[in-house]
Amino acid sequence: MSFSKHVATYTDPQPTEISSILQGGYHHPLLRLWQNERQLTKATFIYPLFITDDPDEETVIDSLPNQKRWGVNKVIPYVRELVSKGLTSVILFGVPLKDGVKDPVGTAADDPNGPVITTIKALRENFPKLFIACDVCLCEYTSHGHCGILRDDGTLIREESVRRLAAVAVNYARAGAHCVAPSDMVDGRILAIKRGLIDAGLAHRTTLLSYSAKFSGNLYGPFRDAAGSAPSFGDRKSYQLPPGGRGLARRAIERDLAEGADAIMVKPSTFYLDIVSDAKGIAKNVPVAVYQVSGEYAMLHAAAEKGVVDLKTIAFEAANGCLRAGASLIISYFTPDFLEWLDEPLY
C-alpha cells in the first residue's frame, strides 16, 4: 500500500494571496539592523562637556550618572581616551565657579581666559580633527541665571540680549570653535549671530546650529545642577517654548532657517519626537539634531538601576527613536558608552 494515500492534505476552501511574509525580512540580527532607515554611527553623537574655571577640577556630578565637571588640564587626557575610541564631536558648556565672576550681563561668557575659550584652544591644539561646538547662552554666567539681559521687572531686553549673544558667539568662533549653538531662545539671535560672523569674516568656517525648538519643562534639573545655571528667581517659560506649542516650534524653525541657521535642534528628545519629525519636514536641506537632555539620561539610568530596563538596550532604543523621527545628530551623555557599544559584535 502506498504511504501517500494515508497522508492528510489541507486545501484552503477560499485561497487568498498574502502580500508579504514580513518576518522573512527581520528573522536575523543583521536583517533587523538593515530595517533601520538611518544607521547609528559614532559620528552621530556629540558629547556635552562641562568645563569649569578651575583648570585642575575633576568633580563627579551626583545627579548626572558617570558625568563630571572638568578643568581644562583634566579634560584633555579624558578626551584623548575618547578620541582613541572614535569620538568625533563635543559641545562645550562653561561653568564659572569662582566668587564674583557672574554679573548681570554675563561678562565671563567670552572671557579670553575663561573656561570655554581656553578649552577651545587646548582642544584644537591637541585634537586637530575633533569637531568643537560651543553652547551660546548667558545663563551660566549671569548673576540672575537667566539667558539674556533683564529689565528691572525681570523680563528680557531682546535687543541688548541678542547683541551680547552675538558677541559671545563671534568670540567663540575667533577662538577656533567650528560651531556655535545658541540655546537661549531669545527672538532674533540667529540673525544677529549670522551677521556678526559675516562681519568678522568667520561665517565661512563656523556652523550656526540653532536650538530652534527648545521647550520649557521638567527635564533639565541635573543639567542646572552641573552647570550652576538655575535662575535665581522666576523661570524661563516666557522665552522657552511651552510643551504643547507644536505650532510655535514650527514657526521658530522656519524663522531660524530664514535668519541663516545652518542646522537646527530640538530639545528635549524623547517626549518631542513629533517635533523632530516636523523639523525634518521643514528643514529638509539642513541637519536636524536632538538633545537627549540630562533628565532623560538620568531617568534611563534610574530605570536600569531598578531593573525595569536594560541600560544598553534602552539607550539604543531611545537613540534609534530619534533617528526614526528624522534626526541625524544626537547630543547625548551616553556618547562614551556608544563609542564602546558600537564596536561590539552585532550578535
C-alpha positions as CSV (number, residue, x, y, z in Angstrom):
1,M,0.0,0.0,0.0
2,S,1.3,3.4,-0.9
3,F,2.2,5.7,2.1
4,S,1.0,8.7,0.2
5,K,-2.6,7.5,0.3
6,H,-2.6,7.9,4.1
7,V,-1.2,11.5,4.3
8,A,-3.8,14.0,5.2
9,T,-3.9,17.0,2.9
10,Y,-5.3,20.5,3.5
11,T,-6.9,22.7,0.9
12,D,-7.9,26.2,1.8
13,P,-11.5,26.5,0.7
14,Q,-11.0,30.1,-0.2
15,P,-7.4,30.6,-1.3
16,T,-6.0,34.1,-0.7
17,E,-2.7,35.7,-1.6
18,I,-0.6,37.1,1.1
19,S,1.3,40.3,0.1
20,S,4.3,39.7,2.2
21,I,5.8,37.5,4.9
22,L,7.2,40.4,6.9
23,Q,9.1,38.1,9.3
24,G,11.3,37.0,6.4
25,G,12.8,40.5,6.5
26,Y,13.9,40.5,10.1
27,H,14.5,36.9,11.3
28,H,18.2,37.5,11.5
29,P,20.0,40.2,13.7
30,L,21.7,41.7,10.6
31,L,18.4,41.9,8.8
32,R,16.9,43.7,11.8
33,L,19.7,46.3,11.6
34,W,19.1,46.7,7.9
35,Q,15.5,47.7,8.6
36,N,16.7,51.0,10.0
37,E,16.4,53.8,7.6
38,R,19.3,55.6,9.3
39,Q,22.2,53.8,11.0
40,L,23.7,54.8,14.3
41,T,27.4,55.5,13.9
42,K,30.0,57.1,16.2
43,A,29.7,60.3,14.1
44,T,26.0,60.5,15.0
45,F,26.9,61.5,18.6
46,I,28.0,64.9,20.1
47,Y,29.3,64.7,23.7
48,P,28.5,67.5,26.1
49,L,31.4,68.6,28.4
50,F,31.1,70.8,31.4
51,I,34.2,73.0,31.8
52,T,34.9,75.0,34.9
53,D,37.3,77.9,35.7
54,D,39.4,75.7,37.9
55,P,42.0,74.2,35.4
56,D,42.5,71.1,37.6
57,E,39.0,70.3,38.5
58,E,37.5,66.8,38.1
59,T,34.3,66.6,40.1
60,V,31.6,63.9,39.9
61,I,28.1,65.3,39.2
62,D,25.9,63.3,41.6
63,S,22.6,63.9,39.7
64,L,24.1,63.0,36.3
65,P,25.4,59.4,36.4
66,N,29.0,58.9,35.1
67,Q,29.5,62.6,34.2
68,K,31.9,65.1,35.7
69,R,32.8,68.7,35.6
70,W,36.3,69.2,34.2
71,G,39.0,71.8,34.2
72,V,41.0,72.3,31.0
73,N,44.0,70.4,32.3
74,K,41.9,67.4,33.3
75,V,39.6,67.3,30.2
76,I,42.4,66.9,27.7
77,P,43.5,63.4,28.9
78,Y,39.9,62.4,29.2
79,V,39.0,63.5,25.6
80,R,42.2,61.8,24.3
81,E,40.9,58.5,25.6
82,L,37.5,59.1,23.9
83,V,39.1,60.2,20.6
84,S,41.1,57.0,20.6
85,K,37.7,55.2,20.7
86,G,36.2,57.2,17.8
87,L,34.8,60.4,19.4
88,T,34.2,62.9,16.6
89,S,32.5,65.9,18.3
90,V,32.0,67.7,21.6
91,I,29.9,70.6,22.7
92,L,31.2,72.8,25.5
93,F,29.3,74.3,28.4
94,G,31.2,76.8,30.6
95,V,30.7,76.6,34.4
96,P,32.3,79.5,36.2
97,L,32.6,78.7,39.9
98,K,34.8,81.4,41.3
99,D,33.3,84.1,43.6
100,G,32.4,87.3,41.9
101,V,32.6,86.1,38.3
102,K,28.9,86.3,37.5
103,D,27.3,89.7,36.7
104,P,24.0,90.9,35.1
105,V,25.3,90.8,31.5
106,G,27.4,87.5,31.6
107,T,30.8,89.1,31.0
108,A,32.5,85.9,31.8
109,A,30.9,84.0,28.9
110,D,33.6,85.1,26.5
111,D,36.4,85.9,28.8
112,P,39.6,85.1,26.8
113,N,41.0,83.4,29.9
114,G,37.7,81.8,30.8
115,P,36.9,78.1,30.6
116,V,35.3,77.9,27.2
117,I,37.8,79.9,25.1
118,T,40.7,78.3,26.9
119,T,39.3,74.8,26.3
120,I,38.6,75.5,22.6
121,K,42.2,76.4,22.1
122,A,43.5,73.4,24.0
123,L,41.2,71.0,22.1
124,R,42.2,72.5,18.8
125,E,45.9,72.1,19.6
126,N,45.6,68.5,20.9
127,F,42.9,67.1,18.6
128,P,43.0,68.9,15.2
129,K,40.3,66.6,13.7
130,L,37.8,66.9,16.6
131,F,34.7,69.0,15.8
132,I,34.2,71.5,18.5
133,A,30.8,73.1,19.2
134,C,30.1,75.6,21.9
135,D,26.7,76.3,23.6
136,V,26.0,80.0,23.4
137,C,23.9,81.3,26.3
138,L,24.3,83.6,29.2
139,C,22.5,81.7,32.0
140,E,25.7,80.1,33.3
141,Y,27.4,83.5,33.6
142,T,24.7,85.9,34.8
143,S,24.1,86.7,38.4
144,H,20.4,86.2,37.9
145,G,20.7,82.9,36.0
146,H,18.5,84.0,33.0
147,C,19.5,83.6,29.4
148,G,19.7,87.3,28.5
149,I,19.9,90.8,29.8
150,L,16.9,91.8,32.0
151,R,14.8,94.8,32.7
152,D,14.0,95.9,36.2
153,D,10.8,93.9,36.1
154,G,12.7,90.7,35.2
155,T,11.7,90.5,31.5
156,L,14.3,90.1,28.8
157,I,15.6,93.1,26.8
158,R,15.6,91.5,23.4
159,E,17.9,93.9,21.5
160,E,20.6,94.0,24.2
161,S,20.4,90.3,24.7
162,V,20.9,89.4,21.1
163,R,23.8,91.8,20.8
164,R,25.5,90.2,23.7
165,L,24.8,86.7,22.5
166,A,26.2,87.5,19.1
167,A,29.4,88.9,20.6
168,V,29.9,85.7,22.6
169,A,29.3,83.5,19.5
170,V,31.8,85.5,17.4
171,N,34.4,85.3,20.1
172,Y,34.0,81.5,20.4
173,A,34.4,81.3,16.6
174,R,37.5,83.6,16.7
175,A,39.0,81.2,19.3
176,G,38.6,78.3,16.9
177,A,35.1,76.8,17.5
178,H,33.8,75.0,14.5
179,C,30.2,75.5,15.6
180,V,28.2,77.9,17.7
181,A,24.9,76.7,19.1
182,P,22.7,79.4,20.7
183,S,20.4,77.8,23.3
184,D,18.9,81.0,24.8
185,M,15.7,81.1,22.7
186,V,15.7,84.9,22.5
187,D,13.9,86.1,19.4
188,G,16.2,87.3,16.6
189,R,19.5,86.0,17.9
190,I,20.2,83.8,14.8
191,L,20.2,86.8,12.5
192,A,22.4,88.8,14.9
193,I,24.9,85.9,15.2
194,K,25.0,85.3,11.5
195,R,25.6,89.0,10.8
196,G,28.3,89.0,13.4
197,L,30.0,86.0,11.9
198,I,29.8,87.6,8.4
199,D,31.2,90.9,9.6
200,A,34.0,89.2,11.4
201,G,34.9,87.1,8.3
202,L,34.1,83.9,10.1
203,A,30.8,82.7,8.6
204,H,32.5,80.5,6.0
205,R,34.1,78.4,8.7
206,T,31.6,78.5,11.5
207,T,28.4,76.4,11.6
208,L,25.4,78.1,13.2
209,L,23.4,75.3,15.0
210,S,20.2,76.8,16.4
211,Y,18.4,75.4,19.4
212,S,15.3,76.3,17.4
213,A,12.7,74.2,19.3
214,K,13.8,74.2,22.9
215,F,10.9,73.5,25.3
216,S,10.5,74.5,28.9
217,G,9.8,71.6,31.2
218,N,10.9,69.4,34.0
219,L,13.8,67.5,32.4
220,Y,16.7,70.0,32.9
221,G,17.3,69.6,36.7
222,P,20.6,67.6,36.5
223,F,22.0,69.9,33.9
224,R,21.3,73.0,36.0
225,D,23.0,71.2,38.9
226,A,26.0,70.5,36.7
227,A,26.2,74.0,35.1
228,G,25.1,76.1,38.0
229,S,22.5,77.7,35.8
230,A,19.3,77.6,37.7
231,P,17.6,81.0,37.6
232,S,17.7,82.9,40.9
233,F,14.0,83.9,40.5
234,G,11.2,83.0,38.3
235,D,11.5,80.6,35.4
236,R,12.2,80.5,31.6
237,K,8.6,79.8,30.5
238,S,8.3,83.2,28.8
239,Y,11.1,82.5,26.4
240,Q,11.4,78.7,26.1
241,L,8.5,77.1,24.2
242,P,5.5,75.6,26.2
243,P,5.4,71.8,26.0
244,G,2.2,71.9,23.9
245,G,3.5,74.5,21.5
246,R,3.9,72.5,18.3
247,G,2.9,75.4,16.1
248,L,5.3,77.7,17.9
249,A,8.1,75.2,17.3
250,R,7.3,75.1,13.5
251,R,7.4,78.9,13.4
252,A,10.7,79.1,15.3
253,I,12.3,76.5,13.0
254,E,11.1,78.4,9.9
255,R,12.3,81.7,11.3
256,D,15.7,80.4,12.3
257,L,16.3,78.9,8.8
258,A,15.3,82.2,7.2
259,E,17.7,84.0,9.5
260,G,20.7,81.9,8.5
261,A,20.8,78.8,10.7
262,D,23.0,76.0,9.1
263,A,21.4,73.3,11.3
264,I,18.6,73.2,13.8
265,M,18.0,71.3,17.1
266,V,15.0,70.0,19.0
267,K,15.4,69.8,22.8
268,P,14.4,67.6,24.7
269,S,14.2,64.4,22.6
270,T,12.0,61.6,24.0
271,F,8.8,63.5,24.6
272,Y,9.2,65.6,21.5
273,L,9.7,63.2,18.6
274,D,6.7,64.6,16.8
275,I,8.6,68.0,16.8
276,V,11.7,66.2,15.4
277,S,9.5,64.8,12.6
278,D,8.1,68.3,11.9
279,A,11.6,69.7,12.0
280,K,12.8,67.3,9.4
281,G,9.9,68.1,7.2
282,I,10.5,71.8,7.4
283,A,14.3,71.7,7.4
284,K,14.7,69.3,4.6
285,N,18.1,70.6,3.4
286,V,20.0,71.0,6.7
287,P,21.0,68.6,9.5
288,V,18.5,68.1,12.4
289,A,19.9,67.5,15.8
290,V,18.2,66.4,19.1
291,Y,19.5,66.9,22.6
292,Q,18.8,63.9,24.8
293,V,18.8,66.1,27.9
294,S,20.1,65.4,31.4
295,G,16.7,64.4,32.9
296,E,16.1,61.9,30.1
297,Y,19.5,60.4,30.6
298,A,19.1,60.2,34.4
299,M,15.7,58.6,34.0
300,L,17.1,55.8,31.9
301,H,19.8,55.2,34.4
302,A,17.3,55.2,37.3
303,A,15.1,52.7,35.5
304,A,18.1,50.4,34.8
305,E,19.2,50.6,38.4
306,K,15.7,49.5,39.4
307,G,15.8,46.6,37.0
308,V,13.0,47.9,34.9
309,V,15.1,48.1,31.7
310,D,18.5,47.0,30.4
311,L,20.6,50.2,30.1
312,K,22.3,49.4,26.8
313,T,19.1,48.1,25.1
314,I,17.0,51.2,26.2
315,A,19.8,53.6,25.2
316,F,19.8,52.1,21.7
317,E,16.0,52.2,21.5
318,A,16.0,55.9,22.5
319,A,18.7,56.8,20.0
320,N,17.0,54.9,17.2
321,G,13.8,56.6,18.0
322,C,15.5,59.9,17.4
323,L,16.8,58.8,14.1
324,R,13.5,57.3,13.1
325,A,11.8,60.6,13.8
326,G,14.2,62.4,11.5
327,A,17.3,63.5,13.4
328,S,20.7,62.9,12.1
329,L,22.7,64.1,15.1
330,I,22.2,63.3,18.8
331,I,23.7,65.3,21.7
332,S,23.9,62.7,24.4
333,Y,25.6,61.9,27.7
334,F,25.6,58.3,26.5
335,T,28.3,59.1,23.9
336,P,31.2,57.4,25.7
337,D,29.1,54.3,26.1
338,F,28.1,54.3,22.4
339,L,31.8,54.6,21.4
340,E,32.2,51.2,23.0
341,W,28.8,49.6,22.2
342,L,29.2,50.4,18.5
343,D,32.4,48.4,18.5
344,E,30.8,45.3,19.9
345,P,29.7,42.4,17.7
346,L,26.2,42.8,16.3
347,Y,25.1,39.4,17.7
